[in-house]
Amino acid sequence: MDRFQILLESGVIGQGTWEKTETVRTMLEQQLAPGDTLEMLLIHYAMALERQRRQEEIPALEAAVISEVMQDPRYQAASQLLSRIETETQCSFPVPEQQYLLVHLVNLMPA
């Protein structure tokens, strides 16, 4: 059984979160290789949606981590992809959630 189906059936995520996550999965599988790293990103994305729905906040990443990610040559493409995800799903995230998602996306982008 799919991890997201388990999260949905157990009430950890709602139907809307599941649908948006599936949209993002489809979008990313067309551009990136599926695998555990993609699954980790999708789980973080789903949980970020749920935190946003519950109005919960997470702390920002340390400045040194963000600086390192921003210096990665894949950062620009990852940032554009995150913008596309937010547009496609009509959901924008606060900066700390964006930072964590960008870390995942940078790691998924081909070198």
Secondary structure, 3 states (H helix, E strand, C coil): CCHHHHHHHCCCCCHHHHHHHHHHHHHHHHHCCCCHHHHHHHHHHHHHHHHHHCCCCCCCCCHHHHHHHHHCCCHHHHHHHHHHHHHHHCCCCCHHHHHHHHHHHHHHCCC
